[in-house]
C-alpha cells in the first residue's frame, strides 16, 4: 500500500516509536534481583507486601495479586457467584478477556452499547439489556477514564446486580476524588507491559467485601487452605496438613514480579503526571483539526490515561483508516487499534452474536487509532506524533 514516505516525503522521525511500552528503571531491576537472591522466588512475603500496598493505595480493604488481568477477571466472576444460566452485561469495545471471563464460568455475555463521546459503556444501554437472568455488570474503564459510577451503581443496586469494574486501563484514576479500586463491588487490574505499571504480566482483584475476598483467596490458589477455621477435617495430624475445600486455579503471582510491581507502584503518581501532560498536549494540538475527533472526558473522572485514541472522521478524509495507519507507520510512528468489537470475532459469531447489536461502538471502531502514550516519550517524540498526524491529515483532507 502506497504511503507518504514511499511517495518521496521524508519521515518526521528516523527511529520508530510505538503506541505503548514499559518504563523499567534500575530501581525495578534491583528490586527483582534482590528477590532472586533471597529464599523466596514465588508466592512469598513480597506478594503479601504488594497486596497490602495495592489495597492501601486504592483505599480498598482487600487485594489479591494474581498472574494476569484475565485471571483477575475470571476470579472476579467466580467470587461473584456467576455461573450457568446467568447473564452478564459488558461492553464490546474492550479486549476479549472482558467477555471471555463470562464464558469461562458458563454464563452468557450480553453486550451493551457505549457513549458516543466517552466510548465507555452507556448506563442507559445497560438498563435496556437487563433481564431476569442478569447477574452482574462488567464495566470497563476504556483508555483509563472512569465509567459513570454513580449511574451504574444505582442500576446495580436497583436490580441487585454485582458491579465488577474492569480497571485494566485505570490504575491511578479517580472518580469524584476516590481511587479506582475502592468503588465497585469488585475491581480488577492488569499489569501487562503497556499498562501504566507492569511486572511483565500480573493482575490484581480488589474488594471491600470480606466474603468476596475469602473466595478470591481460595480461587486463585487451587481452592486450598491452611486456615484451620475453614477446614472440614480439623483437628489434623500435623503442620504440613492443608485441605482443598473448593475448586480453584493456579493464578498465583511470583515474588520477583511482586517486587518489581512494588517498585513500579512507588512511581505511579509520577507516571500519571507525565501521561496527563502528554494527553493535554495532544488534546490541544488536535482540538482544531476537524478531521480528528478527540475522546471526551467526564468531569467526575481524574484520568490516568492508558491509551490515547484519535478517531478519524473518514467522511472528511480521502483515505481509509488502513491508509492513515500505514502512513503513520511510514513516518516511523506505529499505531494500534483498540479494539475490534468482541462479537466481531469468529468465535463469538459461532456462538450466535451478530453485527449491529451495538451500533455506536461499531461506528466508533471504524475510525479509531491509538497513538503513542507512555511516560518515557520526550517532548520531541510527542511533537513528532502531532506533526505526523497533521501532515497526513493535510495530505488526505477532502477539498470543499
C-alpha positions, 0 to 999 in steps of 0.5 A: 500500500502506497504511503507518504514516505514511499511517495518521496516525503521524508519521515518526521522521525528516523527511529520508530516509536510505538503506541505503548511500552514499559518504563523499567528503571534500575530501581525495578531491576534491583528490586527483582534481583534482590528477590532472586537472591533471597529464599523466596522466588514465588508466592512469598512475603513480597506478594503479601507486601504488594497486596497490602500496598495495592489495597492501601493505595486504592483505599480498598480493604482487600487485594489479591495479586494474581498472574494476569488481568484475565485471571483477575477477571475470571476470579472476579466472576467466580467470587461473584457467584456467576455461573450457568444460566446467568447473564452478564452485561459488558461492553464490546469495545474492550479486549476479549478477556472482558467477555471471555471471563463470562464464558469461562464460568458458563454464563452468557455475555450480553453486550451493551452499547457505549457513549458516543463521546466517552466510548465507555459503556452507556448506563442507559444501554445497560438498563435496556439489556437487563433481564431476569437472568442478569447477574452482574455488570462488567464495566470497563474503564476504556483508555483509563477514564472512569465509567459513570459510577454513580449511574451504574451503581444505582442500576446495580443496586436497583436490580441487585446486580454485582458491579465488577469494574474492569480497571485494566486501563485505570490504575491511578484514576479517580472518580469524584476524588476516590481511587479506582479500586475502592468503588465497585463491588469488585475491581480488577487490574492488569499489569501487562507491559503497556499498562501504566505499571507492569511486572511483565504480566500480573493482575490484581482483584480488589474488594471491600467485601470480606466474603468476596475476598475469602473466595478470591483467596481460595480461587486463585490458589487451587481452592486450598487452605491452611486456615484451620477455621475453614477446614472440614477435617480439623483437628489434623495430624500435623503442620504440613496438613492443608485441605482443598475445600473448593475448586480453584486455579493456579493464578498465583503471582511470583515474588520477583514480579511482586517486587518489581510491581512494588517498585513500579507502584512507588512511581505511579503518581509520577507516571500519571503526571507525565501521561496527563501532560502528554494527553493535554498536549495532544488534546490541544494540538488536535482540538482544531483539526476537524478531521480528528475527533478527540475522546471526551472526558467526564468531569467526575473522572481524574484520568490516568490515561492508558491509551490515547485514541484519535478517531478519524472522521473518514467522511472528511478524509480521502483515505481509509483508516488502513491508509492513515495507519500505514502512513503513520507507520511510514513516518516511523510512528506505529499505531494500534487499534483498540479494539475490534468489537468482541462479537466481531470475532469468529468465535463469538459469531459461532456462538450466535452474536451478530453485527449491529447489536451495538451500533455506536461502538461499531461506528466508533471502531471504524475510525479509531487509532491509538497513538503513542502514550507512555511516560518515557516519550520526550517532548520531541517524540510527542511533537513528532506524533502531532506533526505526523498526524497533521501532515497526513491529515493535510495530505488526505483532507477532502477539498470543499 
